[in-house]
Amino acid sequence: MDAIESLRRLLRVELTIAEWIGTAVILGAPYLVLGVAYAATHISRFSGLEGLHLVVSVIGSVLAWPLLLFVDACAV
């Protein structure tokens, strides 16, 4: 069986909405856990922020942790 036929068979698989949601949770959970861990270990970024600015900064830090980690590594 060649690679094209294998790819066609893989793409023919149909998933239910529940399976799509389950796949998204399985793939997204580690990303969010690492984001929360990154935000929790870099609390100094949030000093002086209050209210909506604090909430947006924490959420942004959780979502953009790979970029922030890269920027921190390049700044050293």
PDB file with one MODEL, atoms N, CA, C and O in Angstrom:
MODEL        1
ATOM      1  N   MET A   1       0.853  -1.175   0.000  1.00  0.00           N
ATOM      2  CA  MET A   1       0.000   0.000   0.000  1.00  0.00           C
ATOM      3  C   MET A   1       0.899   1.239   0.000  1.00  0.00           C
ATOM      4  O   MET A   1       1.803   1.363   0.826  1.00  0.00           O
ATOM      5  N   ASP A   2       0.643   2.128  -0.916  1.00  0.00           N
ATOM      6  CA  ASP A   2       1.493   3.304  -1.015  1.00  0.00           C
ATOM      7  C   ASP A   2       1.025   4.405  -0.071  1.00  0.00           C
ATOM      8  O   ASP A   2      -0.041   4.314   0.537  1.00  0.00           O
ATOM      9  N   ALA A   3       1.834   5.430   0.037  1.00  0.00           N
ATOM     10  CA  ALA A   3       1.576   6.504   0.989  1.00  0.00           C
ATOM     11  C   ALA A   3       0.315   7.290   0.645  1.00  0.00           C
ATOM     12  O   ALA A   3      -0.415   7.706   1.545  1.00  0.00           O
ATOM     13  N   ILE A   4       0.051   7.497  -0.633  1.00  0.00           N
ATOM     14  CA  ILE A   4      -1.135   8.259  -1.047  1.00  0.00           C
ATOM     15  C   ILE A   4      -2.404   7.525  -0.633  1.00  0.00           C
ATOM     16  O   ILE A   4      -3.344   8.143  -0.132  1.00  0.00           O
ATOM     17  N   GLU A   5      -2.439   6.219  -0.836  1.00  0.00           N
ATOM     18  CA  GLU A   5      -3.616   5.432  -0.451  1.00  0.00           C
ATOM     19  C   GLU A   5      -3.809   5.449   1.065  1.00  0.00           C
ATOM     20  O   GLU A   5      -4.942   5.520   1.540  1.00  0.00           O
ATOM     21  N   SER A   6      -2.734   5.384   1.816  1.00  0.00           N
ATOM     22  CA  SER A   6      -2.828   5.447   3.275  1.00  0.00           C
ATOM     23  C   SER A   6      -3.377   6.795   3.725  1.00  0.00           C
ATOM     24  O   SER A   6      -4.208   6.858   4.631  1.00  0.00           O
ATOM     25  N   LEU A   7      -2.919   7.865   3.099  1.00  0.00           N
ATOM     26  CA  LEU A   7      -3.407   9.200   3.433  1.00  0.00           C
ATOM     27  C   LEU A   7      -4.885   9.340   3.089  1.00  0.00           C
ATOM     28  O   LEU A   7      -5.647   9.914   3.866  1.00  0.00           O
ATOM     29  N   ARG A   8      -5.295   8.828   1.946  1.00  0.00           N
ATOM     30  CA  ARG A   8      -6.713   8.884   1.556  1.00  0.00           C
ATOM     31  C   ARG A   8      -7.589   8.129   2.548  1.00  0.00           C
ATOM     32  O   ARG A   8      -8.675   8.591   2.898  1.00  0.00           O
ATOM     33  N   ARG A   9      -7.123   6.978   2.997  1.00  0.00           N
ATOM     34  CA  ARG A   9      -7.898   6.194   3.955  1.00  0.00           C
ATOM     35  C   ARG A   9      -7.988   6.920   5.290  1.00  0.00           C
ATOM     36  O   ARG A   9      -9.028   6.877   5.947  1.00  0.00           O
ATOM     37  N   LEU A  10      -6.918   7.582   5.697  1.00  0.00           N
ATOM     38  CA  LEU A  10      -6.926   8.343   6.948  1.00  0.00           C
ATOM     39  C   LEU A  10      -7.881   9.534   6.869  1.00  0.00           C
ATOM     40  O   LEU A  10      -8.597   9.821   7.828  1.00  0.00           O
ATOM     41  N   LEU A  11      -7.893  10.225   5.735  1.00  0.00           N
ATOM     42  CA  LEU A  11      -8.751  11.392   5.574  1.00  0.00           C
ATOM     43  C   LEU A  11     -10.219  11.028   5.373  1.00  0.00           C
ATOM     44  O   LEU A  11     -11.087  11.890   5.512  1.00  0.00           O
ATOM     45  N   ARG A  12     -10.512   9.790   5.055  1.00  0.00           N
ATOM     46  CA  ARG A  12     -11.889   9.339   4.889  1.00  0.00           C
ATOM     47  C   ARG A  12     -12.589   9.061   6.213  1.00  0.00           C
ATOM     48  O   ARG A  12     -13.807   8.885   6.234  1.00  0.00           O
ATOM     49  N   VAL A  13     -11.856   9.019   7.305  1.00  0.00           N
ATOM     50  CA  VAL A  13     -12.436   8.716   8.611  1.00  0.00           C
ATOM     51  C   VAL A  13     -13.350   9.867   9.035  1.00  0.00           C
ATOM     52  O   VAL A  13     -12.968  11.035   8.965  1.00  0.00           O
ATOM     53  N   GLU A  14     -14.544   9.525   9.471  1.00  0.00           N
ATOM     54  CA  GLU A  14     -15.502  10.524   9.929  1.00  0.00           C
ATOM     55  C   GLU A  14     -15.542  10.528  11.451  1.00  0.00           C
ATOM     56  O   GLU A  14     -15.564   9.472  12.083  1.00  0.00           O
ATOM     57  N   LEU A  15     -15.550  11.729  12.038  1.00  0.00           N
ATOM     58  CA  LEU A  15     -15.603  11.874  13.487  1.00  0.00           C
ATOM     59  C   LEU A  15     -16.882  12.594  13.886  1.00  0.00           C
ATOM     60  O   LEU A  15     -17.366  13.465  13.163  1.00  0.00           O
ATOM     61  N   THR A  16     -17.422  12.230  15.030  1.00  0.00           N
ATOM     62  CA  THR A  16     -18.584  12.937  15.555  1.00  0.00           C
ATOM     63  C   THR A  16     -18.122  14.219  16.242  1.00  0.00           C
ATOM     64  O   THR A  16     -16.929  14.413  16.471  1.00  0.00           O
ATOM     65  N   ILE A  17     -19.068  15.088  16.566  1.00  0.00           N
ATOM     66  CA  ILE A  17     -18.747  16.327  17.264  1.00  0.00           C
ATOM     67  C   ILE A  17     -18.091  16.024  18.606  1.00  0.00           C
ATOM     68  O   ILE A  17     -17.136  16.693  18.999  1.00  0.00           O
ATOM     69  N   ALA A  18     -18.597  15.025  19.302  1.00  0.00           N
ATOM     70  CA  ALA A  18     -18.027  14.653  20.602  1.00  0.00           C
ATOM     71  C   ALA A  18     -16.579  14.196  20.459  1.00  0.00           C
ATOM     72  O   ALA A  18     -15.745  14.501  21.311  1.00  0.00           O
ATOM     73  N   GLU A  19     -16.282  13.479  19.402  1.00  0.00           N
ATOM     74  CA  GLU A  19     -14.901  13.039  19.182  1.00  0.00           C
ATOM     75  C   GLU A  19     -13.990  14.219  18.867  1.00  0.00           C
ATOM     76  O   GLU A  19     -12.845  14.251  19.318  1.00  0.00           O
ATOM     77  N   TRP A  20     -14.485  15.194  18.093  1.00  0.00           N
ATOM     78  CA  TRP A  20     -13.701  16.404  17.823  1.00  0.00           C
ATOM     79  C   TRP A  20     -13.426  17.170  19.110  1.00  0.00           C
ATOM     80  O   TRP A  20     -12.306  17.628  19.338  1.00  0.00           O
ATOM     81  N   ILE A  21     -14.453  17.310  19.956  1.00  0.00           N
ATOM     82  CA  ILE A  21     -14.283  18.021  21.225  1.00  0.00           C
ATOM     83  C   ILE A  21     -13.304  17.272  22.123  1.00  0.00           C
ATOM     84  O   ILE A  21     -12.442  17.887  22.749  1.00  0.00           O
ATOM     85  N   GLY A  22     -13.433  15.953  22.188  1.00  0.00           N
ATOM     86  CA  GLY A  22     -12.504  15.159  22.999  1.00  0.00           C
ATOM     87  C   GLY A  22     -11.071  15.277  22.519  1.00  0.00           C
ATOM     88  O   GLY A  22     -10.147  15.372  23.328  1.00  0.00           O
ATOM     89  N   THR A  23     -10.881  15.271  21.220  1.00  0.00           N
ATOM     90  CA  THR A  23      -9.538  15.430  20.654  1.00  0.00           C
ATOM     91  C   THR A  23      -8.970  16.805  20.993  1.00  0.00           C
ATOM     92  O   THR A  23      -7.795  16.929  21.340  1.00  0.00           O
ATOM     93  N   ALA A  24      -9.807  17.835  20.892  1.00  0.00           N
ATOM     94  CA  ALA A  24      -9.354  19.192  21.224  1.00  0.00           C
ATOM     95  C   ALA A  24      -8.969  19.301  22.691  1.00  0.00           C
ATOM     96  O   ALA A  24      -7.983  19.960  23.024  1.00  0.00           O
ATOM     97  N   VAL A  25      -9.732  18.666  23.570  1.00  0.00           N
ATOM     98  CA  VAL A  25      -9.409  18.702  24.999  1.00  0.00           C
ATOM     99  C   VAL A  25      -8.101  17.970  25.274  1.00  0.00           C
ATOM    100  O   VAL A  25      -7.258  18.451  26.031  1.00  0.00           O
ATOM    101  N   ILE A  26      -7.940  16.818  24.662  1.00  0.00           N
ATOM    102  CA  ILE A  26      -6.720  16.029  24.880  1.00  0.00           C
ATOM    103  C   ILE A  26      -5.487  16.784  24.389  1.00  0.00           C
ATOM    104  O   ILE A  26      -4.444  16.764  25.042  1.00  0.00           O
ATOM    105  N   LEU A  27      -5.607  17.449  23.241  1.00  0.00           N
ATOM    106  CA  LEU A  27      -4.463  18.186  22.700  1.00  0.00           C
ATOM    107  C   LEU A  27      -4.268  19.534  23.379  1.00  0.00           C
ATOM    108  O   LEU A  27      -3.136  20.007  23.481  1.00  0.00           O
ATOM    109  N   GLY A  28      -5.341  20.163  23.847  1.00  0.00           N
ATOM    110  CA  GLY A  28      -5.244  21.498  24.432  1.00  0.00           C
ATOM    111  C   GLY A  28      -4.890  21.523  25.911  1.00  0.00           C
ATOM    112  O   GLY A  28      -4.316  22.501  26.391  1.00  0.00           O
ATOM    113  N   ALA A  29      -5.220  20.475  26.631  1.00  0.00           N
ATOM    114  CA  ALA A  29      -4.984  20.452  28.074  1.00  0.00           C
ATOM    115  C   ALA A  29      -3.499  20.623  28.443  1.00  0.00           C
ATOM    116  O   ALA A  29      -3.196  21.447  29.306  1.00  0.00           O
ATOM    117  N   PRO A  30      -2.577  19.894  27.838  1.00  0.00           N
ATOM    118  CA  PRO A  30      -1.168  20.094  28.194  1.00  0.00           C
ATOM    119  C   PRO A  30      -0.678  21.514  27.881  1.00  0.00           C
ATOM    120  O   PRO A  30       0.114  22.079  28.636  1.00  0.00           O
ATOM    121  N   TYR A  31      -1.150  22.084  26.774  1.00  0.00           N
ATOM    122  CA  TYR A  31      -0.772  23.443  26.402  1.00  0.00           C
ATOM    123  C   TYR A  31      -1.220  24.436  27.473  1.00  0.00           C
ATOM    124  O   TYR A  31      -0.451  25.308  27.878  1.00  0.00           O
ATOM    125  N   LEU A  32      -2.466  24.301  27.929  1.00  0.00           N
ATOM    126  CA  LEU A  32      -2.983  25.210  28.949  1.00  0.00           C
ATOM    127  C   LEU A  32      -2.320  24.981  30.300  1.00  0.00           C
ATOM    128  O   LEU A  32      -2.075  25.940  31.033  1.00  0.00           O
ATOM    129  N   VAL A  33      -2.024  23.735  30.644  1.00  0.00           N
ATOM    130  CA  VAL A  33      -1.345  23.452  31.913  1.00  0.00           C
ATOM    131  C   VAL A  33       0.043  24.092  31.916  1.00  0.00           C
ATOM    132  O   VAL A  33       0.446  24.706  32.904  1.00  0.00           O
ATOM    133  N   LEU A  34       0.765  23.948  30.817  1.00  0.00           N
ATOM    134  CA  LEU A  34       2.084  24.577  30.729  1.00  0.00           C
ATOM    135  C   LEU A  34       1.963  26.098  30.748  1.00  0.00           C
ATOM    136  O   LEU A  34       2.819  26.772  31.322  1.00  0.00           O
ATOM    137  N   GLY A  35       0.926  26.650  30.136  1.00  0.00           N
ATOM    138  CA  GLY A  35       0.704  28.090  30.157  1.00  0.00           C
ATOM    139  C   GLY A  35       0.426  28.613  31.549  1.00  0.00           C
ATOM    140  O   GLY A  35       0.950  29.658  31.936  1.00  0.00           O
ATOM    141  N   VAL A  36      -0.385  27.908  32.298  1.00  0.00           N
ATOM    142  CA  VAL A  36      -0.670  28.304  33.681  1.00  0.00           C
ATOM    143  C   VAL A  36       0.593  28.201  34.527  1.00  0.00           C
ATOM    144  O   VAL A  36       0.851  29.073  35.357  1.00  0.00           O
ATOM    145  N   ALA A  37       1.378  27.155  34.330  1.00  0.00           N
ATOM    146  CA  ALA A  37       2.639  27.004  35.068  1.00  0.00           C
ATOM    147  C   ALA A  37       3.599  28.135  34.723  1.00  0.00           C
ATOM    148  O   ALA A  37       4.271  28.666  35.607  1.00  0.00           O
ATOM    149  N   TYR A  38       3.672  28.508  33.449  1.00  0.00           N
ATOM    150  CA  TYR A  38       4.544  29.607  33.045  1.00  0.00           C
ATOM    151  C   TYR A  38       4.089  30.918  33.686  1.00  0.00           C
ATOM    152  O   TYR A  38       4.911  31.670  34.209  1.00  0.00           O
ATOM    153  N   ALA A  39       2.788  31.192  33.647  1.00  0.00           N
ATOM    154  CA  ALA A  39       2.269  32.425  34.229  1.00  0.00           C
ATOM    155  C   ALA A  39       2.484  32.451  35.741  1.00  0.00           C
ATOM    156  O   ALA A  39       2.768  33.503  36.313  1.00  0.00           O
ATOM    157  N   ALA A  40       2.348  31.295  36.385  1.00  0.00           N
ATOM    158  CA  ALA A  40       2.523  31.229  37.833  1.00  0.00           C
ATOM    159  C   ALA A  40       3.981  31.433  38.243  1.00  0.00           C
ATOM    160  O   ALA A  40       4.251  31.915  39.343  1.00  0.00           O
ATOM    161  N   THR A  41       4.914  31.074  37.377  1.00  0.00           N
ATOM    162  CA  THR A  41       6.329  31.232  37.721  1.00  0.00           C
ATOM    163  C   THR A  41       6.899  32.577  37.270  1.00  0.00           C
ATOM    164  O   THR A  41       8.049  32.892  37.575  1.00  0.00           O
ATOM    165  N   HIS A  42       6.114  33.365  36.553  1.00  0.00           N
ATOM    166  CA  HIS A  42       6.568  34.686  36.106  1.00  0.00           C
ATOM    167  C   HIS A  42       5.615  35.772  36.597  1.00  0.00           C
ATOM    168  O   HIS A  42       5.155  36.615  35.826  1.00  0.00           O
ATOM    169  N   ILE A  43       5.336  35.731  37.882  1.00  0.00           N
ATOM    170  CA  ILE A  43       4.372  36.653  38.493  1.00  0.00           C
ATOM    171  C   ILE A  43       4.869  38.093  38.446  1.00  0.00           C
ATOM    172  O   ILE A  43       4.057  39.018  38.459  1.00  0.00           O
ATOM    173  N   SER A  44       6.158  38.302  38.393  1.00  0.00           N
ATOM    174  CA  SER A  44       6.689  39.668  38.400  1.00  0.00           C
ATOM    175  C   SER A  44       6.200  40.478  37.201  1.00  0.00           C
ATOM    176  O   SER A  44       6.188  41.708  37.251  1.00  0.00           O
ATOM    177  N   ARG A  45       5.801  39.812  36.137  1.00  0.00           N
ATOM    178  CA  ARG A  45       5.264  40.517  34.958  1.00  0.00           C
ATOM    179  C   ARG A  45       3.973  41.258  35.279  1.00  0.00           C
ATOM    180  O   ARG A  45       3.630  42.235  34.612  1.00  0.00           O
ATOM    181  N   PHE A  46       3.264  40.796  36.293  1.00  0.00           N
ATOM    182  CA  PHE A  46       1.943  41.342  36.580  1.00  0.00           C
ATOM    183  C   PHE A  46       1.935  42.358  37.714  1.00  0.00           C
ATOM    184  O   PHE A  46       0.871  42.838  38.105  1.00  0.00           O
ATOM    185  N   SER A  47       3.092  42.687  38.237  1.00  0.00           N
ATOM    186  CA  SER A  47       3.120  43.652  39.338  1.00  0.00           C
ATOM    187  C   SER A  47       2.689  45.023  38.836  1.00  0.00           C
ATOM    188  O   SER A  47       3.114  45.473  37.772  1.00  0.00           O
ATOM    189  N   GLY A  48       1.852  45.668  39.608  1.00  0.00           N
ATOM    190  CA  GLY A  48       1.368  46.990  39.252  1.00  0.00           C
ATOM    191  C   GLY A  48       0.132  46.994  38.380  1.00  0.00           C
ATOM    192  O   GLY A  48      -0.410  48.059  38.088  1.00  0.00           O
ATOM    193  N   LEU A  49      -0.325  45.832  37.957  1.00  0.00           N
ATOM    194  CA  LEU A  49      -1.524  45.761  37.127  1.00  0.00           C
ATOM    195  C   LEU A  49      -2.737  45.491  38.002  1.00  0.00           C
ATOM    196  O   LEU A  49      -2.648  44.800  39.017  1.00  0.00           O
ATOM    197  N   GLU A  50      -3.865  46.044  37.596  1.00  0.00           N
ATOM    198  CA  GLU A  50      -5.103  45.833  38.347  1.00  0.00           C
ATOM    199  C   GLU A  50      -6.259  45.642  37.385  1.00  0.00           C
ATOM    200  O   GLU A  50      -6.192  46.052  36.226  1.00  0.00           O
ATOM    201  N   GLY A  51      -7.311  45.022  37.871  1.00  0.00           N
ATOM    202  CA  GLY A  51      -8.557  44.907  37.127  1.00  0.00           C
ATOM    203  C   GLY A  51      -8.431  44.199  35.800  1.00  0.00           C
ATOM    204  O   GLY A  51      -7.836  43.126  35.702  1.00  0.00           O
ATOM    205  N   LEU A  52      -9.003  44.819  34.773  1.00  0.00           N
ATOM    206  CA  LEU A  52      -9.055  44.223  33.447  1.00  0.00           C
ATOM    207  C   LEU A  52      -7.656  44.038  32.848  1.00  0.00           C
ATOM    208  O   LEU A  52      -7.405  43.057  32.148  1.00  0.00           O
ATOM    209  N   HIS A  53      -6.754  44.972  33.122  1.00  0.00           N
ATOM    210  CA  HIS A  53      -5.382  44.846  32.608  1.00  0.00           C
ATOM    211  C   HIS A  53      -4.705  43.591  33.159  1.00  0.00           C
ATOM    212  O   HIS A  53      -3.986  42.901  32.436  1.00  0.00           O
ATOM    213  N   LEU A  54      -4.933  43.302  34.422  1.00  0.00           N
ATOM    214  CA  LEU A  54      -4.356  42.107  35.036  1.00  0.00           C
ATOM    215  C   LEU A  54      -4.944  40.846  34.410  1.00  0.00           C
ATOM    216  O   LEU A  54      -4.208  39.917  34.076  1.00  0.00           O
ATOM    217  N   VAL A  55      -6.262  40.809  34.248  1.00  0.00           N
ATOM    218  CA  VAL A  55      -6.927  39.638  33.677  1.00  0.00           C
ATOM    219  C   VAL A  55      -6.439  39.380  32.248  1.00  0.00           C
ATOM    220  O   VAL A  55      -6.111  38.248  31.892  1.00  0.00           O
ATOM    221  N   VAL A  56      -6.395  40.434  31.439  1.00  0.00           N
ATOM    222  CA  VAL A  56      -5.953  40.283  30.049  1.00  0.00           C
ATOM    223  C   VAL A  56      -4.489  39.856  29.986  1.00  0.00           C
ATOM    224  O   VAL A  56      -4.123  39.039  29.141  1.00  0.00           O
ATOM    225  N   SER A  57      -3.664  40.385  30.850  1.00  0.00           N
ATOM    226  CA  SER A  57      -2.244  40.019  30.862  1.00  0.00           C
ATOM    227  C   SER A  57      -2.032  38.570  31.275  1.00  0.00           C
ATOM    228  O   SER A  57      -1.195  37.878  30.694  1.00  0.00           O
ATOM    229  N   VAL A  58      -2.770  38.108  32.257  1.00  0.00           N
ATOM    230  CA  VAL A  58      -2.636  36.710  32.685  1.00  0.00           C
ATOM    231  C   VAL A  58      -3.124  35.771  31.584  1.00  0.00           C
ATOM    232  O   VAL A  58      -2.452  34.787  31.275  1.00  0.00           O
ATOM    233  N   ILE A  59      -4.283  36.059  30.990  1.00  0.00           N
ATOM    234  CA  ILE A  59      -4.803  35.216  29.914  1.00  0.00           C
ATOM    235  C   ILE A  59      -3.848  35.229  28.720  1.00  0.00           C
ATOM    236  O   ILE A  59      -3.594  34.185  28.119  1.00  0.00           O
ATOM    237  N   GLY A  60      -3.322  36.398  28.376  1.00  0.00           N
ATOM    238  CA  GLY A  60      -2.365  36.491  27.281  1.00  0.00           C
ATOM    239  C   GLY A  60      -1.096  35.719  27.572  1.00  0.00           C
ATOM    240  O   GLY A  60      -0.526  35.098  26.675  1.00  0.00           O
ATOM    241  N   SER A  61      -0.651  35.751  28.805  1.00  0.00           N
ATOM    242  CA  SER A  61       0.546  35.012  29.190  1.00  0.00           C
ATOM    243  C   SER A  61       0.313  33.508  29.116  1.00  0.00           C
ATOM    244  O   SER A  61       1.196  32.758  28.699  1.00  0.00           O
ATOM    245  N   VAL A  62      -0.869  33.071  29.520  1.00  0.00           N
ATOM    246  CA  VAL A  62      -1.193  31.638  29.459  1.00  0.00           C
ATOM    247  C   VAL A  62      -1.262  31.174  28.008  1.00  0.00           C
ATOM    248  O   VAL A  62      -0.792  30.083  27.686  1.00  0.00           O
ATOM    249  N   LEU A  63      -1.839  31.986  27.133  1.00  0.00           N
ATOM    250  CA  LEU A  63      -1.995  31.587  25.741  1.00  0.00           C
ATOM    251  C   LEU A  63      -0.722  31.743  24.918  1.00  0.00           C
ATOM    252  O   LEU A  63      -0.496  30.981  23.979  1.00  0.00           O
ATOM    253  N   ALA A  64       0.109  32.718  25.259  1.00  0.00           N
ATOM    254  CA  ALA A  64       1.296  33.012  24.450  1.00  0.00           C
ATOM    255  C   ALA A  64       2.590  32.556  25.118  1.00  0.00           C
ATOM    256  O   ALA A  64       3.654  33.101  24.826  1.00  0.00           O
ATOM    257  N   TRP A  65       2.520  31.570  26.006  1.00  0.00           N
ATOM    258  CA  TRP A  65       3.717  31.186  26.739  1.00  0.00           C
ATOM    259  C   TRP A  65       4.868  30.698  25.852  1.00  0.00           C
ATOM    260  O   TRP A  65       6.018  30.955  26.208  1.00  0.00           O
ATOM    261  N   PRO A  66       4.646  30.015  24.729  1.00  0.00           N
ATOM    262  CA  PRO A  66       5.818  29.617  23.929  1.00  0.00           C
ATOM    263  C   PRO A  66       6.581  30.824  23.381  1.00  0.00           C
ATOM    264  O   PRO A  66       7.812  30.840  23.378  1.00  0.00           O
ATOM    265  N   LEU A  67       5.851  31.820  22.924  1.00  0.00           N
ATOM    266  CA  LEU A  67       6.487  33.032  22.411  1.00  0.00           C
ATOM    267  C   LEU A  67       7.229  33.766  23.522  1.00  0.00           C
ATOM    268  O   LEU A  67       8.360  34.210  23.327  1.00  0.00           O
ATOM    269  N   LEU A  68       6.603  33.894  24.675  1.00  0.00           N
ATOM    270  CA  LEU A  68       7.246  34.574  25.797  1.00  0.00           C
ATOM    271  C   LEU A  68       8.484  33.817  26.268  1.00  0.00           C
ATOM    272  O   LEU A  68       9.487  34.429  26.638  1.00  0.00           O
ATOM    273  N   LEU A  69       8.415  32.509  26.256  1.00  0.00           N
ATOM    274  CA  LEU A  69       9.573  31.698  26.647  1.00  0.00           C
ATOM    275  C   LEU A  69      10.718  31.901  25.661  1.00  0.00           C
ATOM    276  O   LEU A  69      11.874  31.999  26.072  1.00  0.00           O
ATOM    277  N   PHE A  70      10.415  31.965  24.374  1.00  0.00           N
ATOM    278  CA  PHE A  70      11.435  32.211  23.340  1.00  0.00           C
ATOM    279  C   PHE A  70      12.047  33.594  23.509  1.00  0.00           C
ATOM    280  O   PHE A  70      13.264  33.748  23.404  1.00  0.00           O
ATOM    281  N   VAL A  71      11.219  34.600  23.768  1.00  0.00           N
ATOM    282  CA  VAL A  71      11.715  35.967  23.951  1.00  0.00           C
ATOM    283  C   VAL A  71      12.612  36.039  25.184  1.00  0.00           C
ATOM    284  O   VAL A  71      13.647  36.704  25.157  1.00  0.00           O
ATOM    285  N   ASP A  72      12.224  35.358  26.267  1.00  0.00           N
ATOM    286  CA  ASP A  72      13.055  35.329  27.474  1.00  0.00           C
ATOM    287  C   ASP A  72      14.403  34.671  27.196  1.00  0.00           C
ATOM    288  O   ASP A  72      15.432  35.127  27.694  1.00  0.00           O
ATOM    289  N   ALA A  73      14.402  33.609  26.409  1.00  0.00           N
ATOM    290  CA  ALA A  73      15.651  32.905  26.101  1.00  0.00           C
ATOM    291  C   ALA A  73      16.565  33.758  25.219  1.00  0.00           C
ATOM    292  O   ALA A  73      17.787  33.704  25.353  1.00  0.00           O
ATOM    293  N   CYS A  74      15.973  34.539  24.324  1.00  0.00           N
ATOM    294  CA  CYS A  74      16.783  35.382  23.440  1.00  0.00           C
ATOM    295  C   CYS A  74      17.322  36.610  24.161  1.00  0.00           C
ATOM    296  O   CYS A  74      18.350  37.158  23.765  1.00  0.00           O
ATOM    297  N   ALA A  75      16.643  37.044  25.207  1.00  0.00           N
ATOM    298  CA  ALA A  75      17.055  38.249  25.930  1.00  0.00           C
ATOM    299  C   ALA A  75      18.208  37.990  26.867  1.00  0.00           C
ATOM    300  O   ALA A  75      18.877  38.928  27.301  1.00  0.00           O
ATOM    301  N   VAL A  76      18.450  36.741  27.185  1.00  0.00           N
ATOM    302  CA  VAL A  76      19.519  36.410  28.151  1.00  0.00           C
ATOM    303  C   VAL A  76      20.860  36.433  27.504  1.00  0.00           C
ATOM    304  O   VAL A  76      21.868  36.180  28.163  1.00  0.00           O
TER     305      VAL A  76
ENDMDL
END
